Amino acid sequence: MCRSLLSMPFSLLLAALLTILPFSSAIQKIESKSLNPCQDNSNFTASLFNVIFTPQNKTLGFDVVGVSSISGNVTAELRVLAYGYTAVKQVLDPCKMPDLKGLCPMNTGQIDLNSNLQISEDVIKKIPNLAYNVPDLDGTVRIYINNTDGESVACVEAQLSNGKTVDQKAVGWITAVIAGLGLIASALSSGLGHSNTAAHVAANALSLFGYFQAQAMIGMTSVKLPPIVQSWTMNFNWSMGIIKVNFMQRLFTWFQQSTGGTPSTLLSELSTTSVSIHKRSVEIVHKLMMRAYYQSITPRSNANSKVNEVNKLVIVKGIQRVAFKSNIEFTNLFMTGLSFLIIFFIMVALGVAAFKAFCEVAVKFQWMKREKFLDFRENWKTVLKGIMYRLVIIGYPQMAVLCLWELTVIDSPAEVVLALFFFLSMTGILSWACYKVYLIAKSSMHKNPAITLFSDNETVNRWGFLYVQFKASAYYFIGPLLIYILLKAMFISFGQKNGILQAIALVLIELVALVAVSYFRPWMDKRTNLFNISICAINLLNVIFLLVFSDVFNQPHIVSGVMGVVFFVMNAVFALVLLILVLISSIYAIASKNPDVRYQRMQDDRASFIKSQTHLPIPTELNALGVTARGEGKDPRGPDGSDTPPSGVTQPEQVVGATRPQTNREPPHSPVGQFSFGDTPIRRGQSPVLSDNSRDPYQGSDRALLGPGLRSNTSSPSQFGRNGGTHPYKQSNNSSQWQVGAGYDH
């Protein structure tokens, strides 16, 4: 067997593998699963190539199917590259090497090898232990076969792997759990009346989710990424709905067949197909692989092969690369992402309904006080609509990419219809919602849009998912954000054949995004702006790295290799920092009795217009204006303006000393005095215009909103008494237990 092996050109590759083992391994194995041509008109090709070295049993096993058209005396030039650096360069002359005498001269013929070789102890000892622990090793062995005239007649290369990788399921689970925990914590905080906390936690959790989706999108580009970058981005495919479940994959295959499609079968043909994952290489290699895509190379000739079995060489890149590394057939990828989005919608809807049922049962059996989550129980359908809208915006990036990509591959007519329906419906829903928010904000008669955007509880419940994370004056920023997502999705899905175009377009998009958010700083406060601007800055750096990986600068391969490691380290550290920040905020929001003290009052004074039990100090004038904007605080005077109230209305003096009804709703802690215009109390609907000698304690946006001279008589005790009396503005500002609906005040 060894004699026949030496008569084949594959012996050159085996010799090369033995030479470069010290530079290529990382765990206790070294393997390669593809042998690719690296020059045009190569006279040696292989459609199946599996080689694995295991130092424990000192064995090099191989399974090769190929063909050689080389004859005569040859020499071989061996090059070993690690992270683009040529670690070994050696010329091999089979006629001068006793172990390679069978290659002097070489003969044409077909190769069909399946055997094992014993490796000497001396070779194994040369392998450093560090080589077994480097994840996603970027190692390549390349052999040029030259004739006696020095002309290269064949070139083959094999990508080497050690089995270590940064693509770990634990990373995906941890990132998903922490991002979900942030959303849950914001919902609970909102239900408990801590609206400021809920807004901040949810905004940061959603930004973290968007960062994970941006990482996954980089892996979906057709740029030739270093192995460590490919593996790192795979950790975030869950954010795009790419999750493999075996029985679902069988259903998707059946669905395609039933609707006129032809499912791909690459994963079931790996025994006869050599698959090469698109990596950094010379452009001519890529052209050769694309020409060989799904083409027949040569049939097996051994007796154990099936009749007419065809062996193929397949190159995968971009979205197909993601599908292959996820162990999902190409034609099932769209249905996988779509199905998990629908499942997510259903699970959340059932969860909200179950929580509503639990609250009713808990109140009935007195496990929970009747006032607990009262607004949610009464308006849970409106809250559910708001949650569904929020899920649409969370799932929009993944469906924009997958739906548009499906239009280019057309797996089946039914899937094309589904792609069009979901893309157009989700885009239409979000566009309509943006338009509604614009109309609501413009309907305000005041300069501050916070009055109309936050004074109506139902409006916030239904449309607040689009603007509550931004300051009131930047409510429109959701529009540019959706355009940003759509542009990225279009270039990723439609640009699968041109990685350089994708990289350049993404750099321009991210650059414009970073400049815009740095200039406008649209989020609710300084801390949230810093959080999001940092994410935009890292996204820009990532796509700059992507542009370098595309070889547009024709840089040495070692530059791309080193930058791939830097890309991984930078994003791993940044993701860890974001996860820790969101985790701490989530735990604090759930465990603290008063988490709102951790955050400053938002500058747009939205807390003055939301029915809330916020514990932050609110200016009394803004509180009064918020009562008026909500249509609360009814005038206790009679309809004729006299001091005699209408029938059934009790004057404030009558409640002095009376026992107030017991409730666990805590009123706002901010002091609320009696507002007056001179000696006349302010009535609902009147404009508070005061004398010029009144003092204005507020400046900035408060002054512009309230007008000059509004004052409060807080220096004297309330006319309603000190014991048991309830100020009418305090009554009207008693909190809504569900604030604005399951985290939708963020």
Secondary structure by P-SEA (a helix, b strand, c coil): caaaaaaccaaaaaaaaaaccccccccccccccbbbbccccccccccbbbbbbbcccccccbbbbbcccccccbbbbbbbbccccccbbbbbcccccccccccccccbbbbbbbbbbbbcaaaaaacccccccccccbbbbbbbbbcccccccbbbbbbbbcccccccaaaaaaaaaaaaaaaaaaaaaaaacaaaaaaaaaaaaaaaaaaaaaaaaaaaccccccaaaaaaaacccccccccccaaaaaaaaaaaaaabbbbbccccccccbbbbccccccaaaaaaaaaacccccccccccccccccccbbbbbcaaaaaaaaacccccaaaaaaaaaaaaaaaaaaaaaaaaaaaaaaaaaaccccccccccccccaaaaaaaaaaaaaaaaaaaaaaaaaaaaaacccaaaaaaaaaaaaaaaaaaaaaaaaaaaaaaccccccccccccccaaaaacccccccccccccccaaaaaaaaaaaaaaaaaaacccaaaaaaaaaaaaaaaaaaaaaccccccaaaaaaaaaaaaaaaaaaaaaaaaaccccccaaaaaaaaaaaaaaaaaaaaaaaaaaaaaaaaaacccccccccccccccccccccccccccccaaaaaaaaaaacccccccccccccccccccccccccccccccccccccccccccccccccccccccccccccccccccccaaaaaaccccccccccccccccccccccaaaaaaccccccccccccc
